[in-house]
Amino acid sequence: MTSSIQGCKQLGSHEGVDQIHSVTYGNSVARKKISTTVYITPEQDAALKQLHARTRVPVAEYIRQGIDMVLDKYKDHLPGQVDLFRE
């Protein structure tokens, strides 16, 4: 898996990448990232690498987008999320 830091070095001055290893694609806001380890299947790894090769978007960005999709799907289960219209 390519880390966001490696992805930024590979892309150099590519639009949407700054020198602080923050990445922005689409509507994402550039923010400082923390490092973590994620275990994925060999099939997921191969598919993400193919996607990266075609789009030049770092694999880490696709993983972050996937995490955002899961967090949005389960936002009702997160603490501090109050629905004012719930009975």
SVG drawing of the C-alpha trace seen along z (x, -y; Angstrom):
<svg xmlns="http://www.w3.org/2000/svg" viewBox="-42 -23 51 35">
<polyline fill="none" stroke="black" stroke-width="0.4" points="0.0,0.0 1.2,-3.5 1.2,-5.9 0.0,-9.5 3.5,-10.7 4.9,-8.4 2.0,-9.4 2.8,-13.1 6.5,-12.5 5.5,-10.5 3.2,-13.2 5.5,-16.1 3.9,-19.4 0.7,-17.7 -2.4,-19.9 -4.1,-19.2 -1.0,-18.1 0.9,-20.4 4.3,-19.9 3.0,-19.1 1.7,-15.7 -1.9,-16.8 -3.9,-15.8 -7.1,-17.2 -9.1,-15.7 -12.6,-16.7 -14.4,-18.3 -12.0,-17.1 -10.4,-19.6 -6.6,-19.5 -5.7,-18.5 -2.7,-16.9 -2.9,-13.1 -2.0,-10.6 -0.4,-7.2 -2.1,-3.9 -1.9,-0.3 -4.8,1.3 -4.8,4.9 -6.5,5.5 -6.9,8.5 -4.5,9.1 -7.4,8.5 -8.2,5.1 -4.5,4.2 -4.3,5.1 -7.5,3.2 -6.4,0.1 -3.0,0.2 -4.6,0.4 -6.9,-2.5 -3.9,-4.5 -2.0,-3.7 -4.9,-5.0 -5.9,-8.1 -2.6,-9.0 -4.7,-9.5 -2.8,-7.9 -4.2,-4.6 -4.4,-6.3 -6.9,-8.8 -9.2,-6.0 -8.9,-4.4 -9.8,-7.7 -12.8,-8.1 -14.0,-4.6 -13.6,-5.3 -15.7,-8.5 -18.4,-6.5 -18.6,-4.0 -18.6,-6.8 -21.4,-8.6 -23.4,-5.4 -23.2,-4.7 -23.2,-8.3 -26.3,-7.6 -24.2,-5.2 -21.5,-7.8 -21.6,-9.7 -22.8,-13.2 -25.0,-12.7 -28.4,-13.9 -31.5,-13.8 -33.8,-16.6 -36.8,-15.1 -36.5,-11.6 -39.4,-10.6"/>
</svg>
